[in-house]
Amino acid sequence: MSANVSNASASASSPLPASRPTRHESHRASMLITAGNSLLTCSVIMLLATIFIAYVIPEQVTLKVQIISHISMLIFATGLKFGYILRLTGQHRLKQIHQRQLATEKLRQKKNHYGLCNA
């Protein structure tokens, strides 16, 4: 138990930020953005279709179809919001990864004031 506490305190006092972001983190953030974009696109298309059925041609469809289209509007509007949240989450994660990379690079340059090596 004390070994875990000492490791945590040692990493917290380190001048470098947390470890370099892995490709996995970037890939997950990109996947969130892709999923969000897909959900947004599908939700908008289906929402427009249900609005068309419910408000433009209601007299040409049965009452059952009208009820389903009104209920579907609520569902697809919620999907639109979830898609937007997924997209925002992915963008936020990519921003954090980028900021961490910039901070690490800035600290490396600061430590390497002789300009000998950037590794």
Contacts in CASP RR format, 6 or more apart in sequence:
PFRMAT RR
TARGET T0000
AUTHOR 0000-0000-0000
METHOD contacts of the structure
MODEL  1
MSANVSNASASASSPLPASRPTRHESHRASMLITAGNSLLTCSVIMLLAT
IFIAYVIPEQVTLKVQIISHISMLIFATGLKFGYILRLTGQHRLKQIHQR
QLATEKLRQKKNHYGLCNA
11 18 0 8 1.000
15 107 0 8 1.000
16 104 0 8 1.000
16 107 0 8 1.000
17 100 0 8 1.000
17 103 0 8 1.000
17 104 0 8 1.000
17 107 0 8 1.000
18 100 0 8 1.000
20 100 0 8 1.000
20 101 0 8 1.000
20 104 0 8 1.000
21 97 0 8 1.000
21 100 0 8 1.000
21 101 0 8 1.000
25 93 0 8 1.000
25 97 0 8 1.000
26 94 0 8 1.000
26 97 0 8 1.000
28 93 0 8 1.000
29 90 0 8 1.000
29 91 0 8 1.000
29 93 0 8 1.000
29 94 0 8 1.000
29 97 0 8 1.000
30 90 0 8 1.000
30 94 0 8 1.000
32 86 0 8 1.000
32 87 0 8 1.000
32 89 0 8 1.000
32 90 0 8 1.000
32 93 0 8 1.000
33 86 0 8 1.000
33 87 0 8 1.000
33 90 0 8 1.000
33 91 0 8 1.000
33 94 0 8 1.000
35 83 0 8 1.000
35 86 0 8 1.000
36 82 0 8 1.000
36 83 0 8 1.000
36 84 0 8 1.000
36 86 0 8 1.000
36 87 0 8 1.000
37 83 0 8 1.000
37 87 0 8 1.000
39 79 0 8 1.000
39 80 0 8 1.000
39 82 0 8 1.000
39 83 0 8 1.000
39 86 0 8 1.000
40 80 0 8 1.000
40 83 0 8 1.000
40 84 0 8 1.000
40 87 0 8 1.000
43 76 0 8 1.000
43 77 0 8 1.000
43 79 0 8 1.000
43 80 0 8 1.000
43 83 0 8 1.000
44 80 0 8 1.000
46 72 0 8 1.000
46 76 0 8 1.000
47 73 0 8 1.000
47 76 0 8 1.000
47 77 0 8 1.000
47 80 0 8 1.000
50 69 0 8 1.000
50 70 0 8 1.000
50 72 0 8 1.000
50 73 0 8 1.000
50 76 0 8 1.000
51 73 0 8 1.000
53 61 0 8 1.000
53 65 0 8 1.000
53 66 0 8 1.000
53 69 0 8 1.000
54 66 0 8 1.000
54 69 0 8 1.000
54 70 0 8 1.000
54 73 0 8 1.000
58 66 0 8 1.000
61 69 0 8 1.000
108 118 0 8 1.000
109 118 0 8 1.000
112 118 0 8 1.000
END
